[in-house]
Amino acid sequence: MSTSGQGDYNVSGSDIILEALELLGVLAEGESANGFMEETAQRTLNMIVKNWQAEGFNLHTLHKKEVGITDGNNSVDISTVAPDYFEITDVVFYNADTEQYTPMTQMSHDEWFKATYNGSTEESRTPTSWFWNPGGDVSGGDADNVSTMYIWPTLDTTNANDKLIIWGQRNAFGLDAGDSPDYPSYWYLPLAFNLAVALAPKYGVSPARMDRVQMLAREYKETAEGFDREDFVYFSPSKY
């Protein structure tokens, strides 16, 4: 049996809006939404996304960035590499000499500060811990708006190819109709059905017609939420 060979699936904001309007029955077969319909639906869609984020739903995809780090450093500026990260989930150190990847452990500011300013001059070929300050220099400098990754122990290396591999979640900005949502794809269907529910009063769609849509909207949202927050055990691969 042949397959598409594609492992991803992306839609645009317009696709989600069109799906919602079709569910409402306000478009004839083959009809497209006009500019006003798209504009108002887009506004409502963005409101739904912001509301769900406030509820704690993870409508963000993970992104990977890499940044080099050199000898004698215990910090690196990542403001140009990952300027729109609002959360960092994982950091891995790559040792270019051995080609080994070492997952690092997150530290608090207090833990990093005490480890760094207790008179210790400890250095290591393999830093083991990290602390991220999204804006500001915690070591007493004046770089108030610099997103900085701090590591411990201080890196001791002669290889300029050492690097940190950083996974994080980006800030979710407003979605334009032609944009592809920066959300996991399992949220597309809940968004379309719940957008239809939110738009129904604007188009005077009867509650009787919306009963089935409301039920599915609730079910799809609960399914995505359950998948998003499911506990799991993660086994780190040998290479990142």
N, C-alpha and C positions, 0 to 999 in steps of 0.2 A: 504494500500500500504506500503510495507516495505521500509525502508531507510537504508543508510549505517551507520548512527549513528556517522559519522565523520563530524566535522565542519571546518576542515582545509584542505588545499591543498598545497602540496609542490612538487616542481620539482628540479632537479639538473641543474648545468650549462650545463652538457652533454645533458640533455633533450631539453634545449633552443637551443643549437647548432644543434642537430639533427633535430628539427623542422625547423630551418632556412635552413639547407641543403636540406631537403625534399621540401621546398617551391621553392628552386632554381632548383630542378629536377636533381641534380648532383649525387644522390644516386639511385641505382636500388631498386626495391621493396624488403624489408627485409634486405637491405645492411646497414652496420654500417660505420660510419666515421672512417678513419684510424687515426693514431696518429698525422700525420702532419696536417691533416684537422682540428682536434680538437684543436691543438696547435695554429694555425693561427686564427681560429674562436674565441677561448677564448681570445686571445689578442685583437681582434677587439671588442668583447663584452665588455671587461673591458674599452676600450676607449669610447664606446658609453655611458656606465654608468657614467664615470667621466664627460663626456661632458654634459650629462643631469643634473647631480648634479650642474655643473657650471651654467646651465640655471635656476636653482632654483627648479627643480623637486624634490619632497620629496621621493627619493628612499631609504627610511629607515623605519624600523618598530620600534614601541615603545617597550621598555623593562622596566620592573618594578624591582626595587631593594629596599631592606629594610635595615635600619641601626639603631642601638640603640643609644639613647642619654640620658645622665645622668644629675643629679641635678647640677645646677650652671653653666652649659655649654651654650655658645651661638654659638658654632661651633662644627663641627664633621668632621673628615677626612673620605672622601668617595673614596679615591684613590684606595683602594683594593676592594671595593664593586662595583664600577662602573668606572674601569680604562680607558675604551675606549669610554665614553660618550663625544660627541661633543656639545650636547645641552640638557638641562633639561627643560622639558615642564611643569611639575606639581609636587608639593610636598604636601603631606598630613601628618598631625601630628596625631598619634594614642595615645590616653590617655588610659593607661591600667587599670586605676581605674574605669573609667566609660564606657570603651569599645567604646568610641566615636571617630569618624574620622573627623578631621577638615581640610578642604582645606585651604592652606596657600596662601598668596599673594606675588608675586615676588617684591622685592625691587631692586633699583639700588645700586651700591657701595656707591655712595654719600649719599643716604638715610639711608643705614645701618650705615655708618660711623658716620653721624650726630646723629642718634638715640642712638648709643652706646657710643660715646665720648663727649656727652654734659653734663656729670656729673650725668646722670641718672643711678640709680641702680635698675631700674624696673625689677621685675621678674614676671613670670606668670606661672600658671599651664598649660596654653594652648598658646604656641607661635603662632603668627598669620602671620608672614612674613618671607621670606627667600631671601638670596642672595647667588649665587654660584660663586666661583672663581675657574676656572679649573686648575690653577697652580700658587701657591704662597700664602703666609700668609699676608693678608691685615692688620693684627693687629700689624705688625712690627716685627714679628719673622723672622727666616731665613729658613723656610721650603719652598724653592722656587719651588719645583715640586710637591707639595701636592695639590690634588683636594679637596677643602674644601667647605662644606655647612655651611653657617652662618644663624642663626635664630635670631628673635627678637619678643618679649622680651626674656631675658635669662630664661631658663627653671628652674622652681621651682617644684621639685618632690621628692617623696620618693619611687617611683616605678621604679625598674630597667628594667621593660618590656616596658616602653615608647619607641616609635620609630618614625622615619621618613620613609615615603613610597615615593619613588622617581621614577618618570617616565622620561625616557630620550631616546635619539636617539644615537645609537652607530656609530662610524666612519665606513664607508664602505671601506673594504679592497678589494684587488683584488680577483676575483672569480676564483677558480680552477674548472676544468671541473666536478669533482665529488662532489663539494660543493653544498649545498642548498642555494640559494640567500637569503640574509638578507633584502629582499625588500617585500613590500606588494604584494600579489599574483596578484592583478589586473595589475601589470606591466609586468607579464610574457609574455603575448601575444604581447604587443607592442615591447618588447625586441626581441622576436623571429622574428617578421616581419621586424623590422628595422635592425636587424642583417643580414637578407637575403638581404635587399637592399644594405647594406654596403659591403657584400661579392660578390655581383653579378659581379662587374668588374674583380675580381680576377679569376673568373671561366668563363669569357667570355659569360655570359648569356645575351641574346639579350634584348634590351630595351622593345621590344614588349611583351616579356614574363613577364617582370617585371612591366608593367603598372598597372595591377590589384593588385599586391603585394604592390607596392608603395602607391597606393591609400588606401589600407587597413592599411598599416603601419602608414600612417598619421592619419587616422581616429581612430585607436586604441590608438595612442599616445595622441591625443586630448581628447578622452574619459577618459583615465586615468588621464590626467592633470586636466580635469574638476572635476572629482570625488575627486582628491587629494586636490584641492584648493577651494572646495565648502564651502560657508559660512553655518554655522549651529549653533543651540542653543543646549548647552549641559546641561542636568539636572543631577546633581551629585547623584549617588546612596547613600543609607543610609550607606552602608558598602563597603569597598574597599578590 
